[in-house]
Amino acid sequence: MILAAITFLVLMVPLFRLSAKGNEKMKFDLICVGTALVDSIIKGFIPEPISASGYIAASASLAAGGEAVNEAVAAAKLGLHTAILCALGPDEAGAMVRRCLEKNGVNTSMIVSSPQTPITTMFVHHDGSRKSITNEAHRYQFHPEQFTDLMSDTKGLILGSLFRAPFDDPEIIYAVLTSEKSRVVFADTKLPNFKKLTLTDLKECLPLIDYITPNEDEARYFSGETAPEKMADVFLNAGVKNVLIKLGSQGCLLKNANETLRLPGYQIDAVDATGAGDNFLAGFASEILRDKRRDEALRFANACGAICTTAVGAAAALKSRDQVVSWMKTHALHPAAG
């Protein structure tokens, strides 16, 4: 398969690190590849103007974000030796993201340069639901297929996210997925924005993915179905090994050729759902890479996603694996889910 040739943006830093013994090369537990940006979060926006050009909101804040960033930060907090491959601009937004990653123990040696760090405006409603505004900076020219040698020494790989840059190009996705076949591959999804892709466009890529994790809206969009199990069947028929559909407060559904698991979510008062799906995926990957059963991993993932919604921003509420384990013992499951 022919890939577009581009110039390297920065000198690559070797992925391998020496252990405390000084002569043993360490593997990463997880590498997160994809979007890095800053979220401008506006909570409680009132659409009626208070003047000719003035509006008010309950609060406004800035937070490091993007699927790869959110997933990497959450995974590191959960105890995984985590690295990120993403692109950041030489701007204050990029510096903010890098500080967040380093503060939370994510290895940043694989970050490459881009002209500008994207900024997403998020409108968060009182029930925690949200809408976002993207812009041209989200088309940034980041080519992870140029760095596949850096992705080989890891147990797990997360693509965040399919159908959005940089994973809105089938050739880029295929090159990344075929670079190393021994790792567990998790792929999050987003609804397309600048470039429209379908499951058919990714027919060569999907069989190379171990777990794909759309939310309910995304699964409905790509499958054309309305029932979660039928949505999952469309992804399975397209070649994915395991389909994990995030159902918000109703929990999640995992389906593969041999089993169907549906687990309830937790009963909580959501403040902000930004990054909940990313925390969910990090939690699921954390337990799968620890060789936990799928049902155990799903319960843990549901808790990670729920905890995330209890504070504003994707990285504010989740603290550690011990926190999640304790939290699960004291919080009730959603009654509507059984």
C-alpha positions as CSV (number, residue, x, y, z in Angstrom):
1,M,0.0,0.0,0.0
2,I,1.4,3.3,-1.0
3,L,1.6,6.0,1.7
4,A,2.0,9.7,1.2
5,A,5.6,10.7,1.7
6,I,6.2,13.6,4.1
7,T,9.2,15.2,5.8
8,F,9.9,14.3,9.4
9,L,8.8,17.2,11.6
10,V,11.2,16.5,14.5
11,L,14.0,14.2,15.4
12,M,12.6,11.0,16.9
13,V,13.6,10.1,20.5
14,P,14.2,6.4,21.1
15,L,11.2,4.8,22.8
16,F,13.2,2.3,24.8
17,R,14.2,3.2,28.3
18,L,16.7,1.5,30.6
19,S,15.4,-0.1,33.8
20,A,16.8,0.5,37.2
21,K,19.2,-2.4,36.6
22,G,20.7,-0.4,33.8
23,N,20.7,-3.1,31.1
24,E,17.2,-4.3,30.7
25,K,14.9,-2.5,28.1
26,M,11.5,-1.7,29.4
27,K,8.3,-2.1,27.4
28,F,5.4,0.2,27.7
29,D,2.1,-1.2,28.8
30,L,0.2,1.2,26.6
31,I,0.8,3.7,23.8
32,C,-2.0,6.2,23.0
33,V,-1.9,7.6,19.5
34,G,-4.0,10.5,18.1
35,T,-5.6,13.7,19.0
36,A,-4.1,16.2,21.5
37,L,-5.8,19.6,22.0
38,V,-7.1,22.1,24.6
39,D,-10.8,22.0,25.6
40,S,-12.4,25.4,26.3
41,I,-15.2,24.3,28.5
42,I,-18.2,26.6,28.9
43,K,-20.7,25.3,31.5
44,G,-24.3,26.5,31.9
45,F,-24.3,28.7,28.7
46,I,-27.5,30.8,28.4
47,P,-28.4,31.2,24.7
48,E,-30.5,34.3,25.2
49,P,-28.3,37.4,24.9
50,I,-28.1,39.9,27.8
51,S,-27.1,42.7,25.4
52,A,-26.6,43.2,21.6
53,S,-23.5,41.1,21.7
54,G,-23.2,39.7,25.2
55,Y,-24.0,36.3,26.7
56,I,-23.4,34.7,30.1
57,A,-22.5,31.3,31.4
58,A,-22.1,29.7,34.8
59,S,-18.4,29.0,34.3
60,A,-15.6,28.7,31.8
61,S,-12.3,26.8,32.1
62,L,-9.5,25.4,30.0
63,A,-8.3,21.8,30.1
64,A,-5.9,19.6,28.2
65,G,-7.9,17.2,26.1
66,G,-8.2,15.1,23.0
67,E,-8.8,11.4,23.0
68,A,-5.1,10.3,23.1
69,V,-4.3,12.8,25.9
70,N,-7.4,11.8,28.0
71,E,-6.7,8.1,27.5
72,A,-3.0,8.4,28.3
73,V,-3.5,10.5,31.4
74,A,-6.2,8.1,32.7
75,A,-4.1,5.0,31.9
76,A,-1.1,6.4,33.7
77,K,-3.2,7.2,36.8
78,L,-4.4,3.7,36.7
79,G,-0.9,2.4,37.0
80,L,0.0,1.6,33.4
81,H,3.4,2.6,32.0
82,T,2.0,4.8,29.3
83,A,3.4,6.8,26.4
84,I,1.7,9.1,23.9
85,L,2.3,9.7,20.2
86,C,0.6,13.0,19.3
87,A,1.4,16.4,17.7
88,L,1.6,19.7,19.6
89,G,2.2,23.2,18.3
90,P,4.8,25.7,19.6
91,D,2.1,27.6,21.4
92,E,0.7,28.0,24.9
93,A,-2.0,25.4,24.2
94,G,0.7,22.9,23.4
95,A,2.7,23.7,26.5
96,M,-0.4,23.3,28.6
97,V,-1.1,19.8,27.2
98,R,2.5,18.8,27.7
99,R,2.5,20.0,31.3
100,C,-0.6,18.0,32.0
101,L,0.9,14.8,30.5
102,E,4.2,15.1,32.3
103,K,2.4,16.0,35.6
104,N,0.5,12.7,35.4
105,G,3.4,10.5,34.5
106,V,2.9,10.0,30.8
107,N,6.0,9.5,28.7
108,T,6.1,12.4,26.2
109,S,9.3,11.6,24.3
110,M,7.3,10.6,21.2
111,I,5.5,14.0,20.8
112,V,6.1,15.6,17.4
113,S,5.7,19.2,16.2
114,S,2.8,20.7,14.4
115,P,2.1,24.2,13.3
116,Q,-0.7,24.7,15.8
117,T,-2.4,23.0,18.8
118,P,-6.1,22.6,18.2
119,I,-8.6,24.2,20.6
120,T,-12.1,22.8,21.0
121,T,-15.0,24.8,22.4
122,M,-17.2,22.6,24.6
123,F,-20.7,23.7,25.7
124,V,-21.7,21.6,28.8
125,H,-25.3,21.5,29.8
126,H,-26.7,21.2,33.3
127,D,-27.2,17.4,32.9
128,G,-23.5,16.9,31.9
129,S,-24.3,16.4,28.2
130,R,-22.3,18.5,25.8
131,K,-21.8,19.9,22.3
132,S,-18.5,20.9,20.7
133,I,-17.1,23.2,18.1
134,T,-14.1,22.3,16.0
135,N,-12.1,24.4,13.6
136,E,-9.5,24.1,10.8
137,A,-6.7,23.5,13.3
138,H,-8.2,20.0,13.8
139,R,-7.1,19.1,10.3
140,Y,-3.5,19.3,11.5
141,Q,-0.9,17.3,9.4
142,F,0.2,14.6,11.9
143,H,1.3,11.4,10.3
144,P,1.7,8.6,12.9
145,E,2.5,6.1,10.2
146,Q,5.9,7.8,10.0
147,F,6.7,6.6,13.5
148,T,5.6,3.0,13.5
149,D,9.0,1.9,14.8
150,L,8.1,3.7,18.1
151,M,4.9,1.7,18.5
152,S,6.4,-1.8,18.5
153,D,7.5,-2.1,22.1
154,T,4.1,-2.1,23.9
155,K,1.5,-4.5,25.2
156,G,-1.4,-2.3,24.0
157,L,-2.1,0.4,21.5
158,I,-5.1,2.8,21.6
159,L,-6.1,4.7,18.4
160,G,-7.9,7.9,19.4
161,S,-10.0,8.2,17.4
162,L,-11.0,6.5,14.2
163,F,-12.9,8.8,11.7
164,R,-11.1,11.9,13.0
165,A,-7.6,13.3,12.1
166,P,-5.1,11.7,11.9
167,F,-7.2,8.5,11.7
168,D,-9.5,9.7,8.9
169,D,-7.2,8.3,6.2
170,P,-7.5,4.5,5.6
171,E,-3.9,4.3,4.4
172,I,-2.6,5.9,7.6
173,I,-4.7,3.6,9.8
174,Y,-3.6,0.5,7.8
175,A,0.0,1.4,8.1
176,V,-0.2,1.8,11.8
177,L,-2.1,-1.4,12.4
178,T,0.1,-3.5,10.3
179,S,3.4,-2.3,11.8
180,E,3.2,-4.7,14.7
181,K,0.7,-7.6,15.2
182,S,1.5,-8.9,18.7
183,R,0.0,-6.1,20.7
184,V,-3.7,-5.6,21.7
185,V,-5.3,-2.9,19.6
186,F,-8.1,-0.7,21.0
187,A,-9.8,1.8,18.7
188,D,-12.1,4.6,19.9
189,T,-14.4,6.3,17.4
190,K,-15.8,9.7,16.7
191,L,-18.4,11.0,14.3
192,P,-16.7,12.3,11.2
193,N,-16.3,16.0,10.8
194,F,-14.1,17.3,8.0
195,K,-13.7,14.0,6.1
196,K,-16.6,11.5,5.8
197,L,-15.6,7.8,6.2
198,T,-17.8,4.7,6.5
199,L,-17.1,1.2,7.8
200,T,-16.7,0.1,4.2
201,D,-13.9,2.6,3.7
202,L,-12.0,0.8,6.5
203,K,-12.7,-2.8,5.4
204,E,-9.0,-3.6,5.3
205,C,-8.3,-2.0,8.7
206,L,-11.2,-3.3,10.9
207,P,-10.1,-7.0,11.0
208,L,-6.8,-5.7,12.6
209,I,-8.6,-4.2,15.6
210,D,-9.2,-6.2,18.7
211,Y,-11.7,-3.9,20.4
212,I,-13.6,-1.0,18.8
213,T,-15.4,1.3,21.3
214,P,-18.1,3.6,19.8
215,N,-20.6,5.3,22.0
216,E,-24.3,4.7,21.2
217,D,-24.7,7.7,18.9
218,E,-21.6,6.7,16.9
219,A,-22.6,3.1,16.7
220,R,-26.0,4.1,15.4
221,Y,-24.5,6.4,12.8
222,F,-22.0,3.9,11.4
223,S,-24.4,0.9,11.6
224,G,-27.7,2.4,10.6
225,E,-29.3,0.3,13.4
226,T,-31.0,1.4,16.6
227,A,-30.7,-1.6,18.9
228,P,-27.2,-2.0,20.5
229,E,-26.9,-5.7,19.7
230,K,-27.8,-5.1,16.0
231,M,-25.3,-2.2,15.9
232,A,-22.6,-4.5,17.2
233,D,-23.5,-7.1,14.6
234,V,-22.7,-4.6,11.8
235,F,-19.3,-3.9,13.2
236,L,-18.6,-7.7,13.7
237,N,-19.7,-8.4,10.1
238,A,-17.2,-5.7,9.0
239,G,-14.4,-7.7,10.6
240,V,-13.9,-6.3,14.1
241,K,-13.1,-9.0,16.7
242,N,-14.9,-7.3,19.7
243,V,-17.4,-4.5,19.7
244,L,-17.8,-2.5,22.9
245,I,-20.6,0.0,22.8
246,K,-20.7,2.7,25.5
247,L,-24.3,3.3,26.6
248,G,-23.8,6.2,29.0
249,S,-25.7,5.9,32.3
250,Q,-27.1,2.5,31.0
251,G,-23.6,0.9,31.0
252,C,-22.1,-0.9,28.1
253,L,-22.5,-3.8,25.7
254,L,-19.7,-6.0,24.5
255,K,-20.3,-8.5,21.7
256,N,-18.0,-10.9,19.7
257,A,-18.5,-14.1,17.8
258,N,-18.9,-16.1,20.9
259,E,-20.6,-14.0,23.6
260,T,-22.7,-11.0,24.4
261,L,-22.1,-9.1,27.7
262,R,-24.3,-6.2,28.8
263,L,-23.4,-4.5,32.1
264,P,-25.3,-1.7,33.9
265,G,-23.8,1.7,34.6
266,Y,-23.5,3.4,37.9
267,Q,-26.1,5.7,39.5
268,I,-24.5,9.2,39.7
269,D,-25.2,12.9,39.3
270,A,-23.2,13.8,36.3
271,V,-21.5,17.2,36.2
272,D,-19.6,17.0,32.9
273,A,-19.4,14.1,30.5
274,T,-16.3,15.5,28.7
275,G,-13.7,12.6,28.4
276,A,-16.0,10.0,30.1
277,G,-15.7,7.7,27.1
278,D,-11.9,8.1,27.1
279,N,-11.6,7.3,30.8
280,F,-13.9,4.3,30.2
281,L,-11.6,3.0,27.5
282,A,-8.5,3.6,29.6
283,G,-10.1,1.7,32.4
284,F,-11.1,-1.2,30.1
285,A,-7.6,-1.4,28.6
286,S,-6.0,-1.2,32.0
287,E,-7.8,-4.4,33.1
288,I,-7.5,-6.3,29.8
289,L,-3.8,-5.7,29.8
290,R,-3.7,-7.0,33.4
291,D,-5.4,-10.2,32.1
292,K,-8.7,-9.6,33.9
293,R,-11.9,-11.3,32.6
294,R,-13.9,-9.2,30.1
295,D,-16.8,-8.8,32.5
296,E,-14.4,-7.5,35.3
297,A,-12.8,-5.1,32.8
298,L,-16.2,-3.8,31.8
299,R,-17.3,-3.1,35.4
300,F,-14.1,-1.3,36.1
301,A,-14.4,0.7,32.8
302,N,-18.0,1.7,33.7
303,A,-16.7,3.0,37.1
304,C,-13.9,5.0,35.4
305,G,-16.3,6.6,33.0
306,A,-18.7,7.4,35.8
307,I,-16.1,8.9,38.1
308,C,-14.9,11.2,35.2
309,T,-18.3,12.8,35.0
310,T,-18.3,14.0,38.6
311,A,-16.0,16.9,37.9
312,V,-15.5,19.4,35.0
313,G,-12.8,18.3,32.5
314,A,-11.6,14.9,31.4
315,A,-8.7,14.6,33.9
316,A,-10.1,16.1,37.1
317,A,-11.9,13.3,38.9
318,L,-10.0,10.1,38.3
319,K,-7.0,9.7,40.6
320,S,-5.9,6.1,40.8
321,R,-6.7,2.4,40.4
322,D,-7.2,2.1,44.2
323,Q,-9.7,5.0,44.1
324,V,-11.8,3.2,41.4
325,V,-11.8,-0.1,43.3
326,S,-13.0,1.6,46.5
327,W,-15.5,3.7,44.6
328,M,-17.1,0.6,43.0
329,K,-17.8,-0.8,46.5
330,T,-19.8,2.2,47.6
331,H,-21.8,3.2,44.5
332,A,-25.0,1.6,43.3
333,L,-25.6,0.4,39.8
334,H,-28.2,2.2,37.6
335,P,-31.6,0.6,38.4
336,A,-32.9,0.9,34.8
337,A,-30.1,-1.4,33.7
338,G,-31.1,-4.2,36.0
